[in-house]
């Protein structure tokens, strides 16, 4: 959140602890937002 100004939610129900929820629908589904999200995930996974 602090580094990329993105928020990713935890899975719900049967997916609790197994999946992430990424909301890229409607206005948020612009290509630059999708690319930012993918870049942030890539960096976060490489740093873990």
PDBQT receptor file of N, H, CA, C and O in Angstrom, charges set to zero:
ATOM      1  N   UNK A   1       0.827  -1.187   0.000  1.00  0.00    +0.000 N 
ATOM      2  CA  UNK A   1       0.000   0.000   0.000  1.00  0.00    +0.000 C 
ATOM      3  C   UNK A   1       0.879   1.261   0.000  1.00  0.00    +0.000 C 
ATOM      4  O   UNK A   1       0.619   2.202  -0.750  1.00  0.00    +0.000 OA
ATOM      5  N   UNK A   2       1.899   1.271   0.829  1.00  0.00    +0.000 N 
ATOM      6  H   UNK A   2       2.110   0.506   1.438  1.00  0.00    +0.000 HD
ATOM      7  CA  UNK A   2       2.743   2.462   0.944  1.00  0.00    +0.000 C 
ATOM      8  C   UNK A   2       3.588   2.699  -0.295  1.00  0.00    +0.000 C 
ATOM      9  O   UNK A   2       3.793   3.845  -0.694  1.00  0.00    +0.000 OA
ATOM     10  N   UNK A   3       4.080   1.633  -0.906  1.00  0.00    +0.000 N 
ATOM     11  H   UNK A   3       3.913   0.702  -0.581  1.00  0.00    +0.000 HD
ATOM     12  CA  UNK A   3       5.003   1.781  -2.022  1.00  0.00    +0.000 C 
ATOM     13  C   UNK A   3       4.302   1.989  -3.368  1.00  0.00    +0.000 C 
ATOM     14  O   UNK A   3       4.766   2.780  -4.189  1.00  0.00    +0.000 OA
ATOM     15  N   UNK A   4       3.199   1.293  -3.599  1.00  0.00    +0.000 N 
ATOM     16  H   UNK A   4       2.822   0.650  -2.932  1.00  0.00    +0.000 HD
ATOM     17  CA  UNK A   4       2.539   1.338  -4.909  1.00  0.00    +0.000 C 
ATOM     18  C   UNK A   4       1.143   1.950  -4.878  1.00  0.00    +0.000 C 
ATOM     19  O   UNK A   4       0.526   2.124  -5.929  1.00  0.00    +0.000 OA
ATOM     20  N   UNK A   5       0.633   2.278  -3.689  1.00  0.00    +0.000 N 
ATOM     21  H   UNK A   5       1.134   2.137  -2.835  1.00  0.00    +0.000 HD
ATOM     22  CA  UNK A   5      -0.718   2.803  -3.535  1.00  0.00    +0.000 C 
ATOM     23  C   UNK A   5      -1.755   1.822  -4.083  1.00  0.00    +0.000 C 
ATOM     24  O   UNK A   5      -2.745   2.223  -4.693  1.00  0.00    +0.000 OA
ATOM     25  N   UNK A   6      -1.508   0.522  -3.852  1.00  0.00    +0.000 N 
ATOM     26  H   UNK A   6      -0.703   0.196  -3.356  1.00  0.00    +0.000 HD
ATOM     27  CA  UNK A   6      -2.415  -0.549  -4.252  1.00  0.00    +0.000 C 
ATOM     28  C   UNK A   6      -2.836  -1.320  -3.012  1.00  0.00    +0.000 C 
ATOM     29  O   UNK A   6      -2.081  -1.432  -2.046  1.00  0.00    +0.000 OA
ATOM     30  N   UNK A   7      -4.036  -1.842  -3.054  1.00  0.00    +0.000 N 
ATOM     31  H   UNK A   7      -4.650  -1.751  -3.839  1.00  0.00    +0.000 HD
ATOM     32  CA  UNK A   7      -4.504  -2.671  -1.947  1.00  0.00    +0.000 C 
ATOM     33  C   UNK A   7      -5.030  -3.972  -2.529  1.00  0.00    +0.000 C 
ATOM     34  O   UNK A   7      -5.872  -3.965  -3.427  1.00  0.00    +0.000 OA
ATOM     35  N   UNK A   8      -4.531  -5.086  -2.015  1.00  0.00    +0.000 N 
ATOM     36  H   UNK A   8      -3.847  -5.092  -1.285  1.00  0.00    +0.000 HD
ATOM     37  CA  UNK A   8      -4.949  -6.409  -2.464  1.00  0.00    +0.000 C 
ATOM     38  C   UNK A   8      -5.595  -7.104  -1.285  1.00  0.00    +0.000 C 
ATOM     39  O   UNK A   8      -5.013  -7.179  -0.202  1.00  0.00    +0.000 OA
ATOM     40  N   UNK A   9      -6.806  -7.616  -1.495  1.00  0.00    +0.000 N 
ATOM     41  H   UNK A   9      -7.279  -7.555  -2.374  1.00  0.00    +0.000 HD
ATOM     42  CA  UNK A   9      -7.550  -8.239  -0.414  1.00  0.00    +0.000 C 
ATOM     43  C   UNK A   9      -7.266  -9.729  -0.299  1.00  0.00    +0.000 C 
ATOM     44  O   UNK A   9      -6.779 -10.359  -1.238  1.00  0.00    +0.000 OA
ATOM     45  N   UNK A  10      -7.576 -10.275   0.857  1.00  0.00    +0.000 N 
ATOM     46  H   UNK A  10      -7.971  -9.764   1.620  1.00  0.00    +0.000 HD
ATOM     47  CA  UNK A  10      -7.408 -11.707   1.098  1.00  0.00    +0.000 C 
ATOM     48  C   UNK A  10      -8.577 -12.470   0.487  1.00  0.00    +0.000 C 
ATOM     49  O   UNK A  10      -9.636 -11.901   0.224  1.00  0.00    +0.000 OA
ATOM     50  N   UNK A  11      -8.373 -13.746   0.267  1.00  0.00    +0.000 N 
ATOM     51  H   UNK A  11      -7.513 -14.209   0.481  1.00  0.00    +0.000 HD
ATOM     52  CA  UNK A  11      -9.443 -14.596  -0.239  1.00  0.00    +0.000 C 
ATOM     53  C   UNK A  11     -10.568 -14.713   0.782  1.00  0.00    +0.000 C 
ATOM     54  O   UNK A  11     -10.351 -14.527   1.979  1.00  0.00    +0.000 OA
ATOM     55  N   UNK A  12     -11.746 -15.014   0.311  1.00  0.00    +0.000 N 
ATOM     56  H   UNK A  12     -11.922 -15.164  -0.662  1.00  0.00    +0.000 HD
ATOM     57  CA  UNK A  12     -12.914 -15.150   1.182  1.00  0.00    +0.000 C 
ATOM     58  C   UNK A  12     -13.440 -16.580   1.152  1.00  0.00    +0.000 C 
ATOM     59  O   UNK A  12     -13.223 -17.313   0.187  1.00  0.00    +0.000 OA
ATOM     60  N   UNK A  13     -14.126 -16.963   2.209  1.00  0.00    +0.000 N 
ATOM     61  H   UNK A  13     -14.302 -16.367   2.992  1.00  0.00    +0.000 HD
ATOM     62  CA  UNK A  13     -14.754 -18.279   2.255  1.00  0.00    +0.000 C 
ATOM     63  C   UNK A  13     -13.752 -19.398   2.100  1.00  0.00    +0.000 C 
ATOM     64  O   UNK A  13     -12.755 -19.451   2.821  1.00  0.00    +0.000 OA
ATOM     65  N   UNK A  14     -14.011 -20.299   1.158  1.00  0.00    +0.000 N 
ATOM     66  H   UNK A  14     -14.821 -20.256   0.573  1.00  0.00    +0.000 HD
ATOM     67  CA  UNK A  14     -13.143 -21.450   0.928  1.00  0.00    +0.000 C 
ATOM     68  C   UNK A  14     -11.753 -21.035   0.455  1.00  0.00    +0.000 C 
ATOM     69  O   UNK A  14     -10.820 -21.836   0.516  1.00  0.00    +0.000 OA
ATOM     70  N   UNK A  15     -11.600 -19.799  -0.014  1.00  0.00    +0.000 N 
ATOM     71  H   UNK A  15     -12.358 -19.148  -0.063  1.00  0.00    +0.000 HD
ATOM     72  CA  UNK A  15     -10.315 -19.326  -0.528  1.00  0.00    +0.000 C 
ATOM     73  C   UNK A  15      -9.498 -18.553   0.512  1.00  0.00    +0.000 C 
ATOM     74  O   UNK A  15      -8.442 -18.010   0.185  1.00  0.00    +0.000 OA
ATOM     75  N   UNK A  16      -9.975 -18.497   1.762  1.00  0.00    +0.000 N 
ATOM     76  H   UNK A  16     -10.833 -18.937   2.027  1.00  0.00    +0.000 HD
ATOM     77  CA  UNK A  16      -9.246 -17.805   2.816  1.00  0.00    +0.000 C 
ATOM     78  C   UNK A  16      -7.858 -18.421   2.975  1.00  0.00    +0.000 C 
ATOM     79  O   UNK A  16      -7.723 -19.626   3.186  1.00  0.00    +0.000 OA
ATOM     80  N   UNK A  17      -6.833 -17.582   2.873  1.00  0.00    +0.000 N 
ATOM     81  H   UNK A  17      -6.942 -16.603   2.702  1.00  0.00    +0.000 HD
ATOM     82  CA  UNK A  17      -5.464 -18.049   3.002  1.00  0.00    +0.000 C 
ATOM     83  C   UNK A  17      -4.913 -18.760   1.778  1.00  0.00    +0.000 C 
ATOM     84  O   UNK A  17      -3.772 -19.221   1.794  1.00  0.00    +0.000 OA
ATOM     85  N   UNK A  18      -5.716 -18.857   0.706  1.00  0.00    +0.000 N 
ATOM     86  H   UNK A  18      -6.643 -18.482   0.693  1.00  0.00    +0.000 HD
ATOM     87  CA  UNK A  18      -5.298 -19.583  -0.494  1.00  0.00    +0.000 C 
ATOM     88  C   UNK A  18      -5.243 -18.703  -1.736  1.00  0.00    +0.000 C 
ATOM     89  O   UNK A  18      -4.645 -19.093  -2.739  1.00  0.00    +0.000 OA
ATOM     90  N   UNK A  19      -5.850 -17.532  -1.688  1.00  0.00    +0.000 N 
ATOM     91  H   UNK A  19      -6.335 -17.215  -0.873  1.00  0.00    +0.000 HD
ATOM     92  CA  UNK A  19      -5.942 -16.686  -2.885  1.00  0.00    +0.000 C 
ATOM     93  C   UNK A  19      -5.947 -15.223  -2.482  1.00  0.00    +0.000 C 
ATOM     94  O   UNK A  19      -6.234 -14.877  -1.336  1.00  0.00    +0.000 OA
ATOM     95  N   UNK A  20      -5.623 -14.373  -3.447  1.00  0.00    +0.000 N 
ATOM     96  H   UNK A  20      -5.390 -14.655  -4.377  1.00  0.00    +0.000 HD
ATOM     97  CA  UNK A  20      -5.722 -12.925  -3.279  1.00  0.00    +0.000 C 
ATOM     98  C   UNK A  20      -6.865 -12.425  -4.134  1.00  0.00    +0.000 C 
ATOM     99  O   UNK A  20      -7.211 -13.044  -5.140  1.00  0.00    +0.000 OA
ATOM    100  N   UNK A  21      -7.453 -11.307  -3.739  1.00  0.00    +0.000 N 
ATOM    101  H   UNK A  21      -7.172 -10.805  -2.922  1.00  0.00    +0.000 HD
ATOM    102  CA  UNK A  21      -8.496 -10.658  -4.538  1.00  0.00    +0.000 C 
ATOM    103  C   UNK A  21      -7.931  -9.354  -5.067  1.00  0.00    +0.000 C 
ATOM    104  O   UNK A  21      -7.501  -8.491  -4.302  1.00  0.00    +0.000 OA
ATOM    105  N   UNK A  22      -7.936  -9.223  -6.383  1.00  0.00    +0.000 N 
ATOM    106  H   UNK A  22      -8.285  -9.924  -7.005  1.00  0.00    +0.000 HD
ATOM    107  CA  UNK A  22      -7.447  -8.006  -7.023  1.00  0.00    +0.000 C 
ATOM    108  C   UNK A  22      -8.612  -7.414  -7.810  1.00  0.00    +0.000 C 
ATOM    109  O   UNK A  22      -9.132  -8.049  -8.728  1.00  0.00    +0.000 OA
ATOM    110  N   UNK A  23      -9.019  -6.203  -7.453  1.00  0.00    +0.000 N 
ATOM    111  H   UNK A  23      -8.596  -5.688  -6.708  1.00  0.00    +0.000 HD
ATOM    112  CA  UNK A  23     -10.163  -5.570  -8.108  1.00  0.00    +0.000 C 
ATOM    113  C   UNK A  23      -9.729  -4.662  -9.252  1.00  0.00    +0.000 C 
ATOM    114  O   UNK A  23      -9.404  -3.495  -9.035  1.00  0.00    +0.000 OA
ATOM    115  N   UNK A  24      -9.725  -5.191 -10.453  1.00  0.00    +0.000 N 
ATOM    116  H   UNK A  24      -9.990  -6.139 -10.629  1.00  0.00    +0.000 HD
ATOM    117  CA  UNK A  24      -9.399  -4.394 -11.637  1.00  0.00    +0.000 C 
ATOM    118  C   UNK A  24     -10.586  -4.472 -12.602  1.00  0.00    +0.000 C 
ATOM    119  O   UNK A  24     -10.510  -5.073 -13.673  1.00  0.00    +0.000 OA
ATOM    120  N   UNK A  25     -11.681  -3.843 -12.179  1.00  0.00    +0.000 N 
ATOM    121  H   UNK A  25     -11.742  -3.355 -11.308  1.00  0.00    +0.000 HD
ATOM    122  CA  UNK A  25     -12.890  -3.849 -12.988  1.00  0.00    +0.000 C 
ATOM    123  C   UNK A  25     -13.307  -2.408 -13.275  1.00  0.00    +0.000 C 
ATOM    124  O   UNK A  25     -12.898  -1.484 -12.572  1.00  0.00    +0.000 OA
ATOM    125  N   UNK A  26     -14.106  -2.229 -14.288  1.00  0.00    +0.000 N 
ATOM    126  H   UNK A  26     -14.439  -2.980 -14.859  1.00  0.00    +0.000 HD
ATOM    127  CA  UNK A  26     -14.624  -0.908 -14.608  1.00  0.00    +0.000 C 
ATOM    128  C   UNK A  26     -13.521   0.091 -14.866  1.00  0.00    +0.000 C 
ATOM    129  O   UNK A  26     -12.597  -0.179 -15.633  1.00  0.00    +0.000 OA
ATOM    130  N   UNK A  27     -13.614   1.253 -14.227  1.00  0.00    +0.000 N 
ATOM    131  H   UNK A  27     -14.365   1.473 -13.604  1.00  0.00    +0.000 HD
ATOM    132  CA  UNK A  27     -12.623   2.319 -14.420  1.00  0.00    +0.000 C 
ATOM    133  C   UNK A  27     -11.218   1.850 -14.052  1.00  0.00    +0.000 C 
ATOM    134  O   UNK A  27     -10.245   2.273 -14.676  1.00  0.00    +0.000 OA
ATOM    135  N   UNK A  28     -11.100   0.997 -13.062  1.00  0.00    +0.000 N 
ATOM    136  H   UNK A  28     -11.891   0.653 -12.555  1.00  0.00    +0.000 HD
ATOM    137  CA  UNK A  28      -9.790   0.517 -12.607  1.00  0.00    +0.000 C 
ATOM    138  C   UNK A  28      -9.109  -0.413 -13.603  1.00  0.00    +0.000 C 
ATOM    139  O   UNK A  28      -7.915  -0.680 -13.465  1.00  0.00    +0.000 OA
ATOM    140  N   UNK A  29      -9.827  -0.911 -14.593  1.00  0.00    +0.000 N 
ATOM    141  H   UNK A  29     -10.797  -0.694 -14.704  1.00  0.00    +0.000 HD
ATOM    142  CA  UNK A  29      -9.279  -1.892 -15.532  1.00  0.00    +0.000 C 
ATOM    143  C   UNK A  29      -8.491  -1.250 -16.673  1.00  0.00    +0.000 C 
ATOM    144  O   UNK A  29      -8.224  -1.901 -17.683  1.00  0.00    +0.000 OA
ATOM    145  N   UNK A  30      -8.124   0.003 -16.524  1.00  0.00    +0.000 N 
ATOM    146  H   UNK A  30      -8.342   0.532 -15.704  1.00  0.00    +0.000 HD
ATOM    147  CA  UNK A  30      -7.300   0.649 -17.547  1.00  0.00    +0.000 C 
ATOM    148  C   UNK A  30      -5.955  -0.062 -17.619  1.00  0.00    +0.000 C 
ATOM    149  O   UNK A  30      -5.457  -0.564 -16.611  1.00  0.00    +0.000 OA
ATOM    150  N   UNK A  31      -5.370  -0.103 -18.811  1.00  0.00    +0.000 N 
ATOM    151  H   UNK A  31      -5.775   0.305 -19.629  1.00  0.00    +0.000 HD
ATOM    152  CA  UNK A  31      -4.137  -0.869 -19.006  1.00  0.00    +0.000 C 
ATOM    153  C   UNK A  31      -3.019  -0.415 -18.073  1.00  0.00    +0.000 C 
ATOM    154  O   UNK A  31      -2.254  -1.254 -17.596  1.00  0.00    +0.000 OA
ATOM    155  N   UNK A  32      -2.900   0.871 -17.800  1.00  0.00    +0.000 N 
ATOM    156  H   UNK A  32      -3.522   1.552 -18.188  1.00  0.00    +0.000 HD
ATOM    157  CA  UNK A  32      -1.818   1.317 -16.917  1.00  0.00    +0.000 C 
ATOM    158  C   UNK A  32      -2.009   0.804 -15.489  1.00  0.00    +0.000 C 
ATOM    159  O   UNK A  32      -1.026   0.549 -14.792  1.00  0.00    +0.000 OA
ATOM    160  N   UNK A  33      -3.254   0.651 -15.046  1.00  0.00    +0.000 N 
ATOM    161  H   UNK A  33      -4.052   0.858 -15.612  1.00  0.00    +0.000 HD
ATOM    162  CA  UNK A  33      -3.503   0.109 -13.707  1.00  0.00    +0.000 C 
ATOM    163  C   UNK A  33      -3.184  -1.380 -13.646  1.00  0.00    +0.000 C 
ATOM    164  O   UNK A  33      -2.628  -1.856 -12.656  1.00  0.00    +0.000 OA
ATOM    165  N   UNK A  34      -3.529  -2.109 -14.689  1.00  0.00    +0.000 N 
ATOM    166  H   UNK A  34      -3.980  -1.722 -15.493  1.00  0.00    +0.000 HD
ATOM    167  CA  UNK A  34      -3.224  -3.537 -14.737  1.00  0.00    +0.000 C 
ATOM    168  C   UNK A  34      -1.705  -3.733 -14.755  1.00  0.00    +0.000 C 
ATOM    169  O   UNK A  34      -1.183  -4.587 -14.038  1.00  0.00    +0.000 OA
ATOM    170  N   UNK A  35      -1.004  -2.957 -15.561  1.00  0.00    +0.000 N 
ATOM    171  H   UNK A  35      -1.429  -2.264 -16.144  1.00  0.00    +0.000 HD
ATOM    172  CA  UNK A  35       0.457  -3.072 -15.633  1.00  0.00    +0.000 C 
ATOM    173  C   UNK A  35       1.114  -2.707 -14.304  1.00  0.00    +0.000 C 
ATOM    174  O   UNK A  35       2.079  -3.354 -13.897  1.00  0.00    +0.000 OA
ATOM    175  N   UNK A  36       0.607  -1.682 -13.625  1.00  0.00    +0.000 N 
ATOM    176  H   UNK A  36      -0.177  -1.156 -13.955  1.00  0.00    +0.000 HD
ATOM    177  CA  UNK A  36       1.124  -1.309 -12.312  1.00  0.00    +0.000 C 
ATOM    178  C   UNK A  36       0.929  -2.446 -11.323  1.00  0.00    +0.000 C 
ATOM    179  O   UNK A  36       1.835  -2.763 -10.552  1.00  0.00    +0.000 OA
ATOM    180  N   UNK A  37      -0.231  -3.053 -11.339  1.00  0.00    +0.000 N 
ATOM    181  H   UNK A  37      -0.967  -2.796 -11.965  1.00  0.00    +0.000 HD
ATOM    182  CA  UNK A  37      -0.527  -4.153 -10.424  1.00  0.00    +0.000 C 
ATOM    183  C   UNK A  37       0.401  -5.337 -10.679  1.00  0.00    +0.000 C 
ATOM    184  O   UNK A  37       0.943  -5.915  -9.737  1.00  0.00    +0.000 OA
ATOM    185  N   UNK A  38       0.585  -5.696 -11.933  1.00  0.00    +0.000 N 
ATOM    186  H   UNK A  38       0.145  -5.226 -12.698  1.00  0.00    +0.000 HD
ATOM    187  CA  UNK A  38       1.463  -6.815 -12.274  1.00  0.00    +0.000 C 
ATOM    188  C   UNK A  38       2.903  -6.511 -11.871  1.00  0.00    +0.000 C 
ATOM    189  O   UNK A  38       3.590  -7.384 -11.341  1.00  0.00    +0.000 OA
ATOM    190  N   UNK A  39       3.364  -5.298 -12.113  1.00  0.00    +0.000 N 
ATOM    191  H   UNK A  39       2.805  -4.589 -12.543  1.00  0.00    +0.000 HD
ATOM    192  CA  UNK A  39       4.732  -4.909 -11.735  1.00  0.00    +0.000 C 
ATOM    193  C   UNK A  39       4.907  -4.945 -10.220  1.00  0.00    +0.000 C 
ATOM    194  O   UNK A  39       5.942  -5.397  -9.730  1.00  0.00    +0.000 OA
ATOM    195  N   UNK A  40       3.919  -4.480  -9.480  1.00  0.00    +0.000 N 
ATOM    196  H   UNK A  40       3.078  -4.112  -9.878  1.00  0.00    +0.000 HD
ATOM    197  CA  UNK A  40       3.999  -4.490  -8.024  1.00  0.00    +0.000 C 
ATOM    198  C   UNK A  40       4.030  -5.922  -7.498  1.00  0.00    +0.000 C 
ATOM    199  O   UNK A  40       4.801  -6.230  -6.589  1.00  0.00    +0.000 OA
ATOM    200  N   UNK A  41       3.200  -6.797  -8.059  1.00  0.00    +0.000 N 
ATOM    201  H   UNK A  41       2.573  -6.546  -8.797  1.00  0.00    +0.000 HD
ATOM    202  CA  UNK A  41       3.198  -8.192  -7.635  1.00  0.00    +0.000 C 
ATOM    203  C   UNK A  41       4.542  -8.853  -7.931  1.00  0.00    +0.000 C 
ATOM    204  O   UNK A  41       5.078  -9.589  -7.103  1.00  0.00    +0.000 OA
ATOM    205  N   UNK A  42       5.073  -8.585  -9.107  1.00  0.00    +0.000 N 
ATOM    206  H   UNK A  42       4.638  -7.986  -9.780  1.00  0.00    +0.000 HD
ATOM    207  CA  UNK A  42       6.373  -9.156  -9.492  1.00  0.00    +0.000 C 
ATOM    208  C   UNK A  42       7.453  -8.725  -8.504  1.00  0.00    +0.000 C 
ATOM    209  O   UNK A  42       8.238  -9.552  -8.040  1.00  0.00    +0.000 OA
ATOM    210  N   UNK A  43       7.492  -7.448  -8.186  1.00  0.00    +0.000 N 
ATOM    211  H   UNK A  43       6.854  -6.777  -8.563  1.00  0.00    +0.000 HD
ATOM    212  CA  UNK A  43       8.506  -6.948  -7.254  1.00  0.00    +0.000 C 
ATOM    213  C   UNK A  43       8.302  -7.531  -5.863  1.00  0.00    +0.000 C 
ATOM    214  O   UNK A  43       9.269  -7.927  -5.212  1.00  0.00    +0.000 OA
ATOM    215  N   UNK A  44       7.066  -7.589  -5.405  1.00  0.00    +0.000 N 
ATOM    216  H   UNK A  44       6.281  -7.267  -5.935  1.00  0.00    +0.000 HD
ATOM    217  CA  UNK A  44       6.782  -8.113  -4.069  1.00  0.00    +0.000 C 
ATOM    218  C   UNK A  44       7.167  -9.590  -3.963  1.00  0.00    +0.000 C 
ATOM    219  O   UNK A  44       7.714 -10.018  -2.947  1.00  0.00    +0.000 OA
ATOM    220  N   UNK A  45       6.885 -10.355  -4.995  1.00  0.00    +0.000 N 
ATOM    221  H   UNK A  45       6.440 -10.007  -5.820  1.00  0.00    +0.000 HD
ATOM    222  CA  UNK A  45       7.223 -11.777  -4.969  1.00  0.00    +0.000 C 
ATOM    223  C   UNK A  45       8.729 -11.995  -5.066  1.00  0.00    +0.000 C 
ATOM    224  O   UNK A  45       9.252 -12.938  -4.473  1.00  0.00    +0.000 OA
ATOM    225  N   UNK A  46       9.424 -11.151  -5.794  1.00  0.00    +0.000 N 
ATOM    226  H   UNK A  46       8.999 -10.384  -6.275  1.00  0.00    +0.000 HD
ATOM    227  CA  UNK A  46      10.878 -11.266  -5.881  1.00  0.00    +0.000 C 
ATOM    228  C   UNK A  46      11.562 -10.887  -4.579  1.00  0.00    +0.000 C 
ATOM    229  O   UNK A  46      12.665 -11.354  -4.296  1.00  0.00    +0.000 OA
ATOM    230  N   UNK A  47      10.912 -10.039  -3.780  1.00  0.00    +0.000 N 
ATOM    231  H   UNK A  47      10.016  -9.660  -4.010  1.00  0.00    +0.000 HD
ATOM    232  CA  UNK A  47      11.493  -9.580  -2.510  1.00  0.00    +0.000 C 
ATOM    233  C   UNK A  47      11.170 -10.504  -1.346  1.00  0.00    +0.000 C 
ATOM    234  O   UNK A  47      11.690 -10.319  -0.246  1.00  0.00    +0.000 OA
ATOM    235  N   UNK A  48      10.317 -11.495  -1.577  1.00  0.00    +0.000 N 
ATOM    236  H   UNK A  48       9.895 -11.645  -2.470  1.00  0.00    +0.000 HD
ATOM    237  CA  UNK A  48       9.929 -12.365  -0.459  1.00  0.00    +0.000 C 
ATOM    238  C   UNK A  48      10.768 -13.609  -0.379  1.00  0.00    +0.000 C 
ATOM    239  O   UNK A  48      10.561 -14.437   0.508  1.00  0.00    +0.000 OA
TER     240      UNK A  48
